[in-house]
């Protein structure tokens, strides 16, 4: 896919673009006409910087952030996140065309800025130490298919509320 000519003409207030597509949209030198590209940070999925540059995303400050994943039976496991996590985290139900079915060991350990986590209904397993030392985390919700909360998954939490746990 592509973003057309002059699509962001004069959008001089742009400072950050979040692009979650692993296949970048093609742009040209007029797509961001009037925008100083060096003043704009573009967050792209891990491992895609060169693909973005090849698609015309030159001159921007490109940073890689996003979900770190591993193959899992029935889908993928989230094993971490590159970037800043804070506040209310909503775990997506699918990433890169795959169902998210588990949270891997220590995936979000020591993320002290997390306050609440919403899990998709397909999550079946929360790995060892997944939310260890997330001292400000107070709630984990929407765990319809959860079968296992592994050892020390929630270690050092001050208080946590679970919602919609059905298959425990």
Secondary structure, 3 states (H helix, E strand, C coil): CECCCCCCCCCCCCCEEEECCCCCCECCCCCCCCCCHHHCEEEECCCCHHHHHHCCCCCCEEEECEEEEEEECCEEEEEEEECCCCEEEECCCEECCEEEEEECCCCCCCCCCEEEEECCCCCCEECCCCCCCCCCCCEEECCCCCCEECCCCCCCCCCCEECCCCCC
